[in-house]
């Protein structure tokens, strides 16, 4: 029996990057997963690859109605919902003075409003399952140590950290068996990271060296390393853990 046996998860941003690796890990550990993403063809292809324990649904995390439809589709397909993994997110450079308003609004909409809508839509279905449940939100080491060049991203992930802890406290105080935790990755080798590497004037090699240098372990992380943390927090092995910050950042959030 895998650690996700009997669990049914809805994963936002499941078509690629960390979300795709989380989906693979859930199925490998005996669970079932619904992949929610705006990249519908990619999500459907991955679900087909993963087999009968996976399916996909169109999900723009900025729309509460789409979240409600994704939750309903998950319950209709697999009979219940016990895990929500809020993985979808973006990061675009910009300070308060030189970043565009479009970047600000898009980042807050996806990174902060998205998980809020997801939890709002998912919690009633999770309560209805009658089983121990878990929500895992993806933060960033920048939620713990903000960076000057990504104002919107810093604000969104710091805000999500506060929201995660607020929901964890609320559910625990009401005796609702839903744990809510947060995983904070450092720089991880995903499509989002690759877009950073190739968007600057410097060479990709120098950019990678620069990113690695912000992590005391002096390397970039791999998405499987984040996925394993998400699966642990989603599993019953973390049954006495809620409101926690789980870092997967090579020491980046505690660097001197």
Residue pairs with C-beta under 8 A, 6 or more apart in sequence:
1 30
2 28
2 29
2 30
2 31
3 29
3 30
3 231
3 232
3 235
3 236
3 237
4 25
4 26
4 29
4 30
4 31
4 83
4 231
4 234
4 235
5 29
5 30
5 31
6 30
6 31
6 82
6 131
7 26
7 30
7 31
7 32
7 82
7 83
7 234
7 235
8 31
8 32
8 33
8 34
8 74
8 78
8 79
8 80
8 81
8 82
8 83
9 23
9 26
9 31
9 32
9 33
9 34
9 81
9 82
9 83
9 84
9 85
9 234
10 33
10 34
10 36
10 70
10 71
10 74
10 81
10 83
10 84
10 85
10 118
10 122
11 19
11 22
11 23
11 26
11 33
11 34
11 35
11 36
11 85
11 87
12 19
12 36
12 37
12 59
12 61
12 85
12 86
12 87
12 88
12 114
12 118
13 19
13 36
13 37
13 61
13 87
13 88
13 89
14 20
14 22
14 23
14 33
14 34
14 35
14 36
14 37
14 43
14 46
14 56
14 87
15 35
15 37
15 39
15 40
15 42
15 43
15 46
15 56
16 37
16 39
16 42
16 190
16 191
17 87
17 188
17 190
17 191
17 192
17 223
18 87
18 138
18 185
18 188
18 190
18 223
18 226
18 227
18 230
19 35
19 37
19 85
19 87
19 88
20 35
20 46
20 223
21 223
21 224
21 226
21 227
22 85
22 87
22 226
22 227
22 230
22 231
23 33
23 35
23 46
23 50
23 54
24 50
24 227
25 224
25 227
25 228
25 230
25 231
26 32
26 33
26 83
26 231
26 234
27 33
27 50
27 51
27 53
27 54
29 231
29 235
31 53
31 83
32 53
32 54
32 78
33 50
33 53
33 54
33 55
34 54
34 55
34 56
34 57
34 70
34 73
34 74
34 77
34 78
35 43
35 46
35 47
35 54
35 55
35 56
35 57
36 43
36 56
36 57
36 58
36 59
36 61
36 70
36 88
37 43
37 56
37 58
37 59
37 88
38 58
38 59
38 60
40 56
40 58
43 56
43 57
44 56
46 54
46 56
47 54
47 55
47 56
48 54
55 73
55 77
55 78
57 69
57 70
57 73
57 74
58 66
58 70
59 66
59 67
59 70
59 88
60 66
61 67
61 86
61 88
61 110
61 113
61 114
61 115
61 117
61 118
62 109
62 110
62 113
62 114
62 117
63 117
64 117
64 120
64 121
67 117
67 118
67 120
67 121
67 122
68 121
70 121
71 81
71 121
71 122
71 125
74 81
74 125
75 81
75 125
80 125
80 128
80 129
80 131
81 122
81 125
81 126
81 129
81 133
82 126
82 129
82 131
82 132
82 133
82 134
83 133
83 134
83 135
83 136
83 234
84 118
84 119
84 122
84 126
84 134
84 135
84 136
85 135
85 136
85 138
85 230
85 234
86 114
86 115
86 118
86 119
86 135
86 136
86 137
86 138
87 138
87 230
88 110
88 114
89 110
89 111
89 114
89 138
89 156
89 192
90 106
90 107
90 110
90 111
90 153
90 192
91 107
91 140
91 150
91 153
91 192
91 196
92 99
92 103
92 106
92 107
92 150
92 152
92 153
93 99
93 149
93 150
93 196
94 100
94 103
94 104
94 149
94 150
94 151
94 152
95 148
95 149
95 151
96 151
99 151
99 152
103 152
104 151
104 152
107 152
107 153
107 155
107 156
108 152
108 155
108 156
108 159
110 156
111 153
111 156
111 157
111 160
112 155
112 156
112 159
112 160
112 163
115 137
115 160
115 163
115 164
116 163
119 135
119 167
119 180
122 135
123 135
123 171
123 176
123 178
126 133
126 135
126 178
127 133
127 176
127 178
131 177
132 177
132 178
132 179
132 236
132 239
133 177
133 178
133 179
134 178
134 179
134 180
134 181
134 233
134 234
134 235
134 238
135 167
135 178
135 179
135 180
135 181
136 181
136 182
136 183
136 230
136 233
136 234
137 160
137 163
137 164
137 180
137 181
137 182
137 183
138 182
138 183
138 185
138 226
138 230
139 157
139 160
139 161
139 164
139 182
139 183
139 184
139 185
139 245
140 153
140 157
140 184
140 185
140 186
141 184
141 185
141 186
141 247
141 249
141 252
141 253
142 150
142 153
142 154
142 157
142 158
143 154
143 157
143 158
143 160
143 161
143 182
143 184
143 245
144 161
144 184
144 245
144 247
144 253
145 252
145 253
145 255
146 154
146 158
147 153
147 154
160 182
161 182
161 245
164 180
164 181
164 182
164 243
165 180
165 243
167 180
168 179
168 180
168 181
168 242
168 243
169 243
171 178
171 179
171 180
171 242
172 242
172 243
179 233
179 238
179 239
179 241
179 242
180 242
180 243
181 233
181 238
181 241
181 242
181 243
181 244
181 246
182 244
182 245
182 246
183 226
183 229
183 230
183 233
183 246
183 247
183 248
184 245
184 246
184 247
184 248
184 249
184 253
185 221
185 226
185 248
185 249
186 214
186 215
186 220
186 221
186 247
186 248
186 249
186 250
186 252
186 253
187 193
187 211
187 212
187 214
187 215
187 220
187 221
187 252
188 220
188 221
188 222
188 223
188 225
188 226
188 248
189 220
189 221
189 222
189 223
190 223
193 211
193 220
196 207
196 211
197 204
197 207
197 208
198 204
200 207
202 210
208 220
211 220
212 218
212 219
212 220
214 252
214 255
215 221
215 249
215 250
215 251
215 252
215 255
216 250
216 251
216 252
216 254
216 255
217 250
217 251
218 250
219 250
221 248
221 249
221 250
225 248
226 248
229 246
229 248
232 238
232 246
233 241
233 244
233 246
247 253
